[in-house]
């Protein structure tokens, strides 16, 4: 790698803005070790450059930094930023695909593109009170049911994401269907699903307080008792999901909310229903969060109970040690850890608990626990009080 990735990333952004481009795609070519950067507008290719794959990984990392994609712990795959060049200003939505080789897409949209609902606006039976949060995929609002007076969270898919991704609406519907199947106090409850007048889907969920587990950890181990308590609750959530043939497929600290010691698993956007037809072989694209992906998922195999268990093991490891089991500066380094590196030691952690985390993180699914129910039994048998 001889070129400066920061300079390359900045030149690509400036060129795209100057050409009024709509997309930038960074993906591997048919030639091993080479990546293409393609700038397009209205389906027409405006420019194309072929660079070394190592340089491409650093360019993706730089663009991810600019677009506020969390590349430190790889919890997020989508980010958004406002960029400017001369007199041109655009919002950029960046998607970094999971997998062993860097793939990224940048979508340029007008800064005033419709992305939200206004307080007081009526959506179905609900009235918008205030925004709760915004991400690359959509917005979440606090709403109230106008007749019942109950407050909920309402999630709306962004129109620009819907227009870019033909499967986005299907994933939204799957999220509603998957979560609605399960009755468990540790899984977010979904009450309703519908469409806005412009075709964007929305779903209505339980309104949660508290903070994400990611914020609670924040690079520091939790106390042993707290980690075990939260691990048991997360294991119960996954056991309930699996018993109802729902695979979460993206178990991460960012998708866990903790309020007054009570854990709730959220974001079933990648969830798969086990009774739906799923591919038997590997897929070209891998969805999920890299730091928590099972080795077989990196190889493109569909998510299943065993891969959810692996992700659970990575979350348990992070609660105990303050960081995921496999880290790195690039996506390739993280995926290589999942595929080849032994599970790091857990110094200071009682052997029975360390064994649970390590077995969940076994490279081969057959070497993990038979089910999340068995994982839960092992956690319940562990006496955190006696060990601390």
Order of alpha helices (4+ residues) and beta strands (2+ residues): alpha-beta-beta-beta-alpha-beta-beta-beta-beta-beta-beta-beta-alpha-alpha-beta-beta-beta-alpha-alpha-beta-beta-beta-beta-alpha-alpha-alpha-alpha-alpha-alpha
